[in-house]
Amino acid sequence: MKAYVVIFVLVITGIIGCNRHPKENLKISEVTFPPPVPARDEMVSQKFAPIYSAVEGEESTEEIRIDKPVDNPNVTSLVKEGADTIKKIIKEGEISFESINVIETRKKILASLKGFGGYVDDDSEDTDGIGGRKEFVLSIKIPAKNFDAFLNTVSATATKVDSRNIRIKDVTTHYIDTKTRLANKKTLESRYLELLKRGTKIADLLEIENKLTEIRSDIESTQSQLNYLIKQVAYSTMTITFYTRQTQQVASGYSFGYKFKQALGEGLNLLQDMLFTIISLWPLWIVLTVVYVVIKRWRRKRRA
């Protein structure tokens, strides 16, 4: 019986001792893991890595090649952040219409074009007196944001619209690709410049200079393509053809003085053509001259 009492007392004492140390006072030490051991290939690449990356500042054994894309963090962040990824649209159009007064219509179009910040790329005039038609053709450049507003202004001056054609081309992918290639080429140029600074052998320096020449040529070509693409996106092209069949306006270019001048010019051209035609027949004139001399001598002998 005493043994059971002793065991009961020990159990009660243990329970009371556990209650005196709550769980929140327990402290678990932080578990740490040993650093990973690099593989054999990684150890070799770290040992033989003489070339430093101009972009990341870390060692690399990668061979520099012109035709190999370079991982440019600036370009990567540009695509990831969505910067400069707004749609790039090239818009072109043609419109042809009839107008009562082509002179006034031309003045209104040019005034409206100036107000919208555009300019004339080509301007031509044609008067067909026989067909009874006077026509103007304007090739203009207009800021893309003002294309629709300017087109509405041009349409308002028309008496009758014959045709209107608008073309829209999305070049966003081409724009981003060209810009990325340009950034990659510039990064590759920086890497070669870094190698050029650290080079010591003449052969290596000459080879790096040749590579730099090729890279810079590619950069200039790509930059020109990008500039042309940006200009196409910024300024839309529109060809405006307007004409009239009003007799007074068509005949203004076919007055008596104009016709007299045209007749003199045509007569002079005809005279020049005849002269050169006669000159081109010189072998025939030589043969005729010889025949004439022979016949004339024969007649003299016969008379004698």
GIURNOR-V562590 format. One record per run of one state. SS is the DSSP state (h for helix, s for strand, l for the rest). FROM is the first residue (numbers start at 0). TO is the last residue. Records with the same first field share a line. If there is no record, write none. Layout:
SS->FROM-TO ; FROM-TO
//
This chain:
l->0-0 ; 19-21 ; 25-38 ; 47-49 ; 52-57 ; 60-71 ; 81-87 ; 98-100 ; 115-117 ; 128-131 ; 156-158 ; 170-170 ; 198-200 ; 244-245 ; 251-254 ; 280-280 ; 303-303
h->1-18 ; 22-24 ; 39-46 ; 72-80 ; 101-114 ; 143-155 ; 171-197 ; 201-233 ; 246-250 ; 255-279 ; 281-302
s->50-51 ; 58-59 ; 88-97 ; 118-127 ; 132-142 ; 159-169 ; 234-243
//
